[in-house]
Amino acid sequence: MNQDQFAVLTDEELRAQVKQSKTARIYDAVIFGVLIGIAIYSSVKNGFGLLTFLPLVYLPIAARNKIKYTALEKVFKERKL
């Protein structure tokens, strides 16, 4: 969803989206942290390999979620909720 799609939401729907997006940000941080841990463990144990670069696979997903959250927050602040 982009900012135009968030603009047509009602206040209650917007609040629900913000709450859901905050939860998704926490999940993104946890998943990324686990992937970093796996990459470090794999690098120490076996040297560089496929698992070393595993966090790079998740970066586009986390970036897309961050862009969505930023647009959502902008609409949320414009409405002064």
Gaussian input, Z-matrix of N, CA and C with variables (Angstrom, degrees):
# hf/3-21g

backbone

0 1
 N
 C     1     B1
 C     2     B2     1     A1
 N     3     B3     2     A2     1     D1
 C     4     B4     3     A3     2     D2
 C     5     B5     4     A4     3     D3
 N     6     B6     5     A5     4     D4
 C     7     B7     6     A6     5     D5
 C     8     B8     7     A7     6     D6
 N     9     B9     8     A8     7     D7
 C    10    B10     9     A9     8     D8
 C    11    B11    10    A10     9     D9
 N    12    B12    11    A11    10    D10
 C    13    B13    12    A12    11    D11
 C    14    B14    13    A13    12    D12
 N    15    B15    14    A14    13    D13
 C    16    B16    15    A15    14    D14
 C    17    B17    16    A16    15    D15
 N    18    B18    17    A17    16    D16
 C    19    B19    18    A18    17    D17
 C    20    B20    19    A19    18    D18
 N    21    B21    20    A20    19    D19
 C    22    B22    21    A21    20    D20
 C    23    B23    22    A22    21    D21
 N    24    B24    23    A23    22    D22
 C    25    B25    24    A24    23    D23
 C    26    B26    25    A25    24    D24
 N    27    B27    26    A26    25    D25
 C    28    B28    27    A27    26    D26
 C    29    B29    28    A28    27    D27
 N    30    B30    29    A29    28    D28
 C    31    B31    30    A30    29    D29
 C    32    B32    31    A31    30    D30
 N    33    B33    32    A32    31    D31
 C    34    B34    33    A33    32    D32
 C    35    B35    34    A34    33    D33
 N    36    B36    35    A35    34    D34
 C    37    B37    36    A36    35    D35
 C    38    B38    37    A37    36    D36
 N    39    B39    38    A38    37    D37
 C    40    B40    39    A39    38    D38
 C    41    B41    40    A40    39    D39
 N    42    B42    41    A41    40    D40
 C    43    B43    42    A42    41    D41
 C    44    B44    43    A43    42    D42
 N    45    B45    44    A44    43    D43
 C    46    B46    45    A45    44    D44
 C    47    B47    46    A46    45    D45
 N    48    B48    47    A47    46    D46
 C    49    B49    48    A48    47    D47
 C    50    B50    49    A49    48    D48
 N    51    B51    50    A50    49    D49
 C    52    B52    51    A51    50    D50
 C    53    B53    52    A52    51    D51
 N    54    B54    53    A53    52    D52
 C    55    B55    54    A54    53    D53
 C    56    B56    55    A55    54    D54
 N    57    B57    56    A56    55    D55
 C    58    B58    57    A57    56    D56
 C    59    B59    58    A58    57    D57
 N    60    B60    59    A59    58    D58
 C    61    B61    60    A60    59    D59
 C    62    B62    61    A61    60    D60
 N    63    B63    62    A62    61    D61
 C    64    B64    63    A63    62    D62
 C    65    B65    64    A64    63    D63
 N    66    B66    65    A65    64    D64
 C    67    B67    66    A66    65    D65
 C    68    B68    67    A67    66    D66
 N    69    B69    68    A68    67    D67
 C    70    B70    69    A69    68    D68
 C    71    B71    70    A70    69    D69
 N    72    B72    71    A71    70    D70
 C    73    B73    72    A72    71    D71
 C    74    B74    73    A73    72    D72
 N    75    B75    74    A74    73    D73
 C    76    B76    75    A75    74    D74
 C    77    B77    76    A76    75    D75
 N    78    B78    77    A77    76    D76
 C    79    B79    78    A78    77    D77
 C    80    B80    79    A79    78    D78
 N    81    B81    80    A80    79    D79
 C    82    B82    81    A81    80    D80
 C    83    B83    82    A82    81    D81
 N    84    B84    83    A83    82    D82
 C    85    B85    84    A84    83    D83
 C    86    B86    85    A85    84    D84
 N    87    B87    86    A86    85    D85
 C    88    B88    87    A87    86    D86
 C    89    B89    88    A88    87    D87
 N    90    B90    89    A89    88    D88
 C    91    B91    90    A90    89    D89
 C    92    B92    91    A91    90    D90
 N    93    B93    92    A92    91    D91
 C    94    B94    93    A93    92    D92
 C    95    B95    94    A94    93    D93
 N    96    B96    95    A95    94    D94
 C    97    B97    96    A96    95    D95
 C    98    B98    97    A97    96    D96
 N    99    B99    98    A98    97    D97
 C   100   B100    99    A99    98    D98
 C   101   B101   100   A100    99    D99
 N   102   B102   101   A101   100   D100
 C   103   B103   102   A102   101   D101
 C   104   B104   103   A103   102   D102
 N   105   B105   104   A104   103   D103
 C   106   B106   105   A105   104   D104
 C   107   B107   106   A106   105   D105
 N   108   B108   107   A107   106   D106
 C   109   B109   108   A108   107   D107
 C   110   B110   109   A109   108   D108
 N   111   B111   110   A110   109   D109
 C   112   B112   111   A111   110   D110
 C   113   B113   112   A112   111   D111
 N   114   B114   113   A113   112   D112
 C   115   B115   114   A114   113   D113
 C   116   B116   115   A115   114   D114
 N   117   B117   116   A116   115   D115
 C   118   B118   117   A117   116   D116
 C   119   B119   118   A118   117   D117
 N   120   B120   119   A119   118   D118
 C   121   B121   120   A120   119   D119
 C   122   B122   121   A121   120   D120
 N   123   B123   122   A122   121   D121
 C   124   B124   123   A123   122   D122
 C   125   B125   124   A124   123   D123
 N   126   B126   125   A125   124   D124
 C   127   B127   126   A126   125   D125
 C   128   B128   127   A127   126   D126
 N   129   B129   128   A128   127   D127
 C   130   B130   129   A129   128   D128
 C   131   B131   130   A130   129   D129
 N   132   B132   131   A131   130   D130
 C   133   B133   132   A132   131   D131
 C   134   B134   133   A133   132   D132
 N   135   B135   134   A134   133   D133
 C   136   B136   135   A135   134   D134
 C   137   B137   136   A136   135   D135
 N   138   B138   137   A137   136   D136
 C   139   B139   138   A138   137   D137
 C   140   B140   139   A139   138   D138
 N   141   B141   140   A140   139   D139
 C   142   B142   141   A141   140   D140
 C   143   B143   142   A142   141   D141
 N   144   B144   143   A143   142   D142
 C   145   B145   144   A144   143   D143
 C   146   B146   145   A145   144   D144
 N   147   B147   146   A146   145   D145
 C   148   B148   147   A147   146   D146
 C   149   B149   148   A148   147   D147
 N   150   B150   149   A149   148   D148
 C   151   B151   150   A150   149   D149
 C   152   B152   151   A151   150   D150
 N   153   B153   152   A152   151   D151
 C   154   B154   153   A153   152   D152
 C   155   B155   154   A154   153   D153
 N   156   B156   155   A155   154   D154
 C   157   B157   156   A156   155   D155
 C   158   B158   157   A157   156   D156
 N   159   B159   158   A158   157   D157
 C   160   B160   159   A159   158   D158
 C   161   B161   160   A160   159   D159
 N   162   B162   161   A161   160   D160
 C   163   B163   162   A162   161   D161
 C   164   B164   163   A163   162   D162
 N   165   B165   164   A164   163   D163
 C   166   B166   165   A165   164   D164
 C   167   B167   166   A166   165   D165
 N   168   B168   167   A167   166   D166
 C   169   B169   168   A168   167   D167
 C   170   B170   169   A169   168   D168
 N   171   B171   170   A170   169   D169
 C   172   B172   171   A171   170   D170
 C   173   B173   172   A172   171   D171
 N   174   B174   173   A173   172   D172
 C   175   B175   174   A174   173   D173
 C   176   B176   175   A175   174   D174
 N   177   B177   176   A176   175   D175
 C   178   B178   177   A177   176   D176
 C   179   B179   178   A178   177   D177
 N   180   B180   179   A179   178   D178
 C   181   B181   180   A180   179   D179
 C   182   B182   181   A181   180   D180
 N   183   B183   182   A182   181   D181
 C   184   B184   183   A183   182   D182
 C   185   B185   184   A184   183   D183
 N   186   B186   185   A185   184   D184
 C   187   B187   186   A186   185   D185
 C   188   B188   187   A187   186   D186
 N   189   B189   188   A188   187   D187
 C   190   B190   189   A189   188   D188
 C   191   B191   190   A190   189   D189
 N   192   B192   191   A191   190   D190
 C   193   B193   192   A192   191   D191
 C   194   B194   193   A193   192   D192
 N   195   B195   194   A194   193   D193
 C   196   B196   195   A195   194   D194
 C   197   B197   196   A196   195   D195
 N   198   B198   197   A197   196   D196
 C   199   B199   198   A198   197   D197
 C   200   B200   199   A199   198   D198
 N   201   B201   200   A200   199   D199
 C   202   B202   201   A201   200   D200
 C   203   B203   202   A202   201   D201
 N   204   B204   203   A203   202   D202
 C   205   B205   204   A204   203   D203
 C   206   B206   205   A205   204   D204
 N   207   B207   206   A206   205   D205
 C   208   B208   207   A207   206   D206
 C   209   B209   208   A208   207   D207
 N   210   B210   209   A209   208   D208
 C   211   B211   210   A210   209   D209
 C   212   B212   211   A211   210   D210
 N   213   B213   212   A212   211   D211
 C   214   B214   213   A213   212   D212
 C   215   B215   214   A214   213   D213
 N   216   B216   215   A215   214   D214
 C   217   B217   216   A216   215   D215
 C   218   B218   217   A217   216   D216
 N   219   B219   218   A218   217   D217
 C   220   B220   219   A219   218   D218
 C   221   B221   220   A220   219   D219
 N   222   B222   221   A221   220   D220
 C   223   B223   222   A222   221   D221
 C   224   B224   223   A223   222   D222
 N   225   B225   224   A224   223   D223
 C   226   B226   225   A225   224   D224
 C   227   B227   226   A226   225   D225
 N   228   B228   227   A227   226   D226
 C   229   B229   228   A228   227   D227
 C   230   B230   229   A229   228   D228
 N   231   B231   230   A230   229   D229
 C   232   B232   231   A231   230   D230
 C   233   B233   232   A232   231   D231
 N   234   B234   233   A233   232   D232
 C   235   B235   234   A234   233   D233
 C   236   B236   235   A235   234   D234
 N   237   B237   236   A236   235   D235
 C   238   B238   237   A237   236   D236
 C   239   B239   238   A238   237   D237
 N   240   B240   239   A239   238   D238
 C   241   B241   240   A240   239   D239
 C   242   B242   241   A241   240   D240

   B1=1.4531
   B2=1.5259
   B3=1.2899
   B4=1.4532
   B5=1.5259
   B6=1.3112
   B7=1.4637
   B8=1.5232
   B9=1.3235
   B10=1.4658
   B11=1.5269
   B12=1.3083
   B13=1.4582
   B14=1.5226
   B15=1.3180
   B16=1.4633
   B17=1.5189
   B18=1.3155
   B19=1.4624
   B20=1.5233
   B21=1.3121
   B22=1.4666
   B23=1.5264
   B24=1.3197
   B25=1.4600
   B26=1.5219
   B27=1.3265
   B28=1.4556
   B29=1.5235
   B30=1.3366
   B31=1.4617
   B32=1.5216
   B33=1.3343
   B34=1.4621
   B35=1.5268
   B36=1.3248
   B37=1.4577
   B38=1.5248
   B39=1.3282
   B40=1.4597
   B41=1.5229
   B42=1.3086
   B43=1.4730
   B44=1.5339
   B45=1.3207
   B46=1.4625
   B47=1.5310
   B48=1.3225
   B49=1.4629
   B50=1.5306
   B51=1.3268
   B52=1.4727
   B53=1.5235
   B54=1.3150
   B55=1.4721
   B56=1.5303
   B57=1.3263
   B58=1.4500
   B59=1.5305
   B60=1.3070
   B61=1.4508
   B62=1.5301
   B63=1.3317
   B64=1.4689
   B65=1.5224
   B66=1.3257
   B67=1.4549
   B68=1.5255
   B69=1.3182
   B70=1.4609
   B71=1.5260
   B72=1.3204
   B73=1.4714
   B74=1.5140
   B75=1.3283
   B76=1.4659
   B77=1.5211
   B78=1.3360
   B79=1.4603
   B80=1.5249
   B81=1.3194
   B82=1.4632
   B83=1.5210
   B84=1.3149
   B85=1.4634
   B86=1.5261
   B87=1.3195
   B88=1.4703
   B89=1.5267
   B90=1.3130
   B91=1.4668
   B92=1.5166
   B93=1.3229
   B94=1.4627
   B95=1.5257
   B96=1.3253
   B97=1.4625
   B98=1.5189
   B99=1.3167
   B100=1.4648
   B101=1.5253
   B102=1.3226
   B103=1.4622
   B104=1.5275
   B105=1.3182
   B106=1.4703
   B107=1.5290
   B108=1.3298
   B109=1.4650
   B110=1.5194
   B111=1.3146
   B112=1.4632
   B113=1.5234
   B114=1.3254
   B115=1.4658
   B116=1.5302
   B117=1.3128
   B118=1.4698
   B119=1.5225
   B120=1.3200
   B121=1.4679
   B122=1.5247
   B123=1.3339
   B124=1.4568
   B125=1.5231
   B126=1.3200
   B127=1.4631
   B128=1.5214
   B129=1.3219
   B130=1.4570
   B131=1.5269
   B132=1.3169
   B133=1.4567
   B134=1.5294
   B135=1.3346
   B136=1.4648
   B137=1.5218
   B138=1.3042
   B139=1.4599
   B140=1.5227
   B141=1.3128
   B142=1.4572
   B143=1.5237
   B144=1.3294
   B145=1.4570
   B146=1.5084
   B147=1.3019
   B148=1.4517
   B149=1.5267
   B150=1.3172
   B151=1.4630
   B152=1.5268
   B153=1.3034
   B154=1.4604
   B155=1.5246
   B156=1.3095
   B157=1.4625
   B158=1.5256
   B159=1.3111
   B160=1.4623
   B161=1.5295
   B162=1.3342
   B163=1.4759
   B164=1.5297
   B165=1.3251
   B166=1.4583
   B167=1.5207
   B168=1.3153
   B169=1.4645
   B170=1.5253
   B171=1.3185
   B172=1.4564
   B173=1.5324
   B174=1.2920
   B175=1.4657
   B176=1.5284
   B177=1.3232
   B178=1.4804
   B179=1.5347
   B180=1.3076
   B181=1.4652
   B182=1.5187
   B183=1.3263
   B184=1.4551
   B185=1.5300
   B186=1.3177
   B187=1.4660
   B188=1.5273
   B189=1.3252
   B190=1.4659
   B191=1.5271
   B192=1.3330
   B193=1.4612
   B194=1.5238
   B195=1.3198
   B196=1.4641
   B197=1.5271
   B198=1.3175
   B199=1.4691
   B200=1.5220
   B201=1.3109
   B202=1.4688
   B203=1.5295
   B204=1.3313
   B205=1.4605
   B206=1.5280
   B207=1.3210
   B208=1.4588
   B209=1.5287
   B210=1.3300
   B211=1.4650
   B212=1.5219
   B213=1.3046
   B214=1.4653
   B215=1.5251
   B216=1.3116
   B217=1.4664
   B218=1.5260
   B219=1.3195
   B220=1.4599
   B221=1.5173
   B222=1.3282
   B223=1.4636
   B224=1.5216
   B225=1.3220
   B226=1.4677
   B227=1.5283
   B228=1.3323
   B229=1.4611
   B230=1.5306
   B231=1.3299
   B232=1.4662
   B233=1.5244
   B234=1.3059
   B235=1.4654
   B236=1.5276
   B237=1.3281
   B238=1.4803
   B239=1.5221
   B240=1.3559
   B241=1.4640
   B242=1.5008
   A1=109.29
   A2=116.10
   A3=119.35
   A4=109.32
   A5=115.84
   A6=120.60
   A7=112.10
   A8=117.92
   A9=120.75
   A10=111.06
   A11=116.46
   A12=120.16
   A13=111.32
   A14=117.65
   A15=120.53
   A16=111.23
   A17=117.07
   A18=121.04
   A19=111.95
   A20=118.41
   A21=120.82
   A22=112.43
   A23=118.17
   A24=120.98
   A25=110.91
   A26=115.48
   A27=119.55
   A28=108.73
   A29=116.39
   A30=120.15
   A31=111.72
   A32=117.29
   A33=120.35
   A34=111.10
   A35=116.22
   A36=119.86
   A37=111.00
   A38=115.77
   A39=120.43
   A40=110.66
   A41=116.92
   A42=120.05
   A43=110.77
   A44=116.85
   A45=120.83
   A46=110.71
   A47=116.81
   A48=120.64
   A49=110.89
   A50=117.12
   A51=120.60
   A52=109.72
   A53=116.64
   A54=120.47
   A55=110.48
   A56=116.73
   A57=121.23
   A58=110.66
   A59=116.80
   A60=121.17
   A61=111.62
   A62=116.83
   A63=119.47
   A64=110.62
   A65=116.46
   A66=120.60
   A67=110.34
   A68=116.81
   A69=121.16
   A70=111.16
   A71=117.29
   A72=120.26
   A73=111.33
   A74=116.49
   A75=120.39
   A76=110.04
   A77=116.62
   A78=120.44
   A79=111.09
   A80=116.93
   A81=120.31
   A82=110.93
   A83=116.73
   A84=120.58
   A85=111.08
   A86=116.67
   A87=120.27
   A88=110.52
   A89=116.96
   A90=120.54
   A91=110.69
   A92=116.54
   A93=119.68
   A94=110.89
   A95=117.39
   A96=120.68
   A97=112.19
   A98=116.77
   A99=120.54
   A100=110.37
   A101=116.78
   A102=119.92
   A103=111.76
   A104=117.02
   A105=120.55
   A106=109.87
   A107=116.20
   A108=120.12
   A109=111.96
   A110=117.29
   A111=121.41
   A112=110.17
   A113=116.37
   A114=120.44
   A115=110.91
   A116=117.07
   A117=120.14
   A118=110.16
   A119=116.74
   A120=120.54
   A121=110.49
   A122=116.20
   A123=120.38
   A124=111.50
   A125=116.92
   A126=120.01
   A127=111.94
   A128=116.19
   A129=119.99
   A130=110.70
   A131=116.12
   A132=120.91
   A133=112.82
   A134=117.52
   A135=120.82
   A136=114.19
   A137=118.79
   A138=120.65
   A139=109.57
   A140=115.76
   A141=119.39
   A142=110.19
   A143=114.09
   A144=120.06
   A145=110.15
   A146=115.82
   A147=121.58
   A148=111.63
   A149=117.97
   A150=120.83
   A151=113.07
   A152=116.94
   A153=120.41
   A154=110.81
   A155=116.82
   A156=121.58
   A157=112.85
   A158=117.13
   A159=121.84
   A160=113.72
   A161=120.34
   A162=119.34
   A163=113.29
   A164=117.90
   A165=120.71
   A166=112.07
   A167=117.00
   A168=121.13
   A169=110.17
   A170=116.89
   A171=121.08
   A172=113.04
   A173=118.24
   A174=121.27
   A175=113.95
   A176=121.65
   A177=119.42
   A178=112.74
   A179=117.13
   A180=120.59
   A181=110.02
   A182=116.51
   A183=120.75
   A184=111.20
   A185=117.19
   A186=120.51
   A187=111.13
   A188=117.00
   A189=120.38
   A190=110.67
   A191=116.72
   A192=120.28
   A193=111.59
   A194=117.17
   A195=120.34
   A196=111.22
   A197=117.49
   A198=121.06
   A199=110.10
   A200=116.59
   A201=121.15
   A202=110.35
   A203=116.83
   A204=120.63
   A205=111.17
   A206=117.01
   A207=120.91
   A208=110.84
   A209=117.28
   A210=120.82
   A211=110.78
   A212=116.04
   A213=121.19
   A214=111.12
   A215=117.11
   A216=121.26
   A217=111.35
   A218=117.16
   A219=120.21
   A220=111.03
   A221=116.83
   A222=120.83
   A223=110.46
   A224=115.86
   A225=121.83
   A226=110.74
   A227=116.98
   A228=120.98
   A229=111.97
   A230=116.97
   A231=119.44
   A232=110.97
   A233=116.44
   A234=120.92
   A235=111.87
   A236=116.23
   A237=122.19
   A238=111.11
   A239=114.71
   A240=119.80
   A241=110.88
   D1=139.34
   D2=175.81
   D3=-106.34
   D4=-176.47
   D5=-174.10
   D6=-62.28
   D7=-34.85
   D8=179.52
   D9=-65.31
   D10=-36.92
   D11=179.11
   D12=-71.48
   D13=-32.28
   D14=177.30
   D15=-72.65
   D16=-27.49
   D17=-176.94
   D18=-67.40
   D19=-26.13
   D20=-178.33
   D21=-86.96
   D22=-5.42
   D23=179.36
   D24=-74.34
   D25=149.55
   D26=174.14
   D27=-74.19
   D28=170.10
   D29=-179.21
   D30=-61.37
   D31=-41.07
   D32=-179.19
   D33=-67.12
   D34=-41.57
   D35=177.88
   D36=-64.84
   D37=-37.97
   D38=179.10
   D39=-65.74
   D40=-42.61
   D41=177.29
   D42=-62.19
   D43=-40.53
   D44=178.60
   D45=-64.47
   D46=-40.17
   D47=178.50
   D48=-65.32
   D49=-40.38
   D50=178.65
   D51=-63.52
   D52=-44.14
   D53=179.77
   D54=-62.73
   D55=-43.50
   D56=179.22
   D57=-65.41
   D58=-38.20
   D59=-179.12
   D60=-69.34
   D61=-36.60
   D62=176.82
   D63=-64.11
   D64=-39.79
   D65=177.52
   D66=-64.68
   D67=-40.83
   D68=179.05
   D69=-63.59
   D70=-36.00
   D71=177.67
   D72=-64.26
   D73=-38.79
   D74=177.47
   D75=-64.96
   D76=-44.17
   D77=177.70
   D78=-61.49
   D79=-41.41
   D80=178.08
   D81=-59.46
   D82=-43.68
   D83=-179.42
   D84=-64.71
   D85=-42.55
   D86=-179.80
   D87=-65.82
   D88=-46.79
   D89=-179.76
   D90=-61.98
   D91=-44.03
   D92=179.78
   D93=-64.32
   D94=-39.77
   D95=177.36
   D96=-62.73
   D97=-42.40
   D98=177.89
   D99=-64.06
   D100=-42.47
   D101=179.28
   D102=-64.49
   D103=-37.98
   D104=175.81
   D105=-63.50
   D106=-42.82
   D107=177.73
   D108=-61.28
   D109=-43.09
   D110=177.85
   D111=-62.63
   D112=-41.87
   D113=-179.29
   D114=-64.67
   D115=-42.12
   D116=179.92
   D117=-66.77
   D118=-45.44
   D119=179.46
   D120=-60.74
   D121=-44.65
   D122=179.90
   D123=-63.64
   D124=-39.58
   D125=-179.89
   D126=-66.98
   D127=-39.85
   D128=-179.69
   D129=-71.11
   D130=-42.07
   D131=-175.12
   D132=-76.46
   D133=-45.44
   D134=-171.77
   D135=-119.81
   D136=0.67
   D137=-174.23
   D138=82.76
   D139=-171.51
   D140=-178.70
   D141=-70.69
   D142=136.84
   D143=179.38
   D144=-160.37
   D145=-161.83
   D146=-177.63
   D147=-64.31
   D148=-41.63
   D149=-177.89
   D150=-69.38
   D151=-18.04
   D152=178.16
   D153=-64.68
   D154=-34.22
   D155=-176.29
   D156=-100.34
   D157=11.35
   D158=-179.50
   D159=-59.14
   D160=-39.49
   D161=178.77
   D162=-61.70
   D163=-26.27
   D164=179.27
   D165=-66.50
   D166=-24.60
   D167=178.77
   D168=-70.64
   D169=-33.43
   D170=-176.27
   D171=-85.64
   D172=-15.45
   D173=-177.98
   D174=-57.45
   D175=-44.17
   D176=179.41
   D177=-62.98
   D178=-34.57
   D179=178.55
   D180=-66.41
   D181=-46.58
   D182=179.37
   D183=-65.14
   D184=-37.08
   D185=178.94
   D186=-66.14
   D187=-40.76
   D188=178.14
   D189=-63.93
   D190=-40.59
   D191=177.80
   D192=-65.32
   D193=-36.26
   D194=178.98
   D195=-68.16
   D196=-40.28
   D197=177.67
   D198=-63.16
   D199=-41.90
   D200=178.19
   D201=-62.83
   D202=-42.62
   D203=-179.71
   D204=-65.66
   D205=-38.71
   D206=179.71
   D207=-64.44
   D208=-43.47
   D209=177.92
   D210=-64.77
   D211=-39.44
   D212=179.36
   D213=-64.90
   D214=-43.42
   D215=178.45
   D216=-64.63
   D217=-36.45
   D218=179.19
   D219=-63.26
   D220=-44.86
   D221=177.65
   D222=-65.33
   D223=-39.65
   D224=-179.89
   D225=-61.77
   D226=-42.31
   D227=179.17
   D228=-72.98
   D229=-32.61
   D230=177.81
   D231=-63.66
   D232=-35.79
   D233=179.29
   D234=-83.03
   D235=-8.27
   D236=178.44
   D237=57.80
   D238=49.55
   D239=179.33
   D240=-93.74

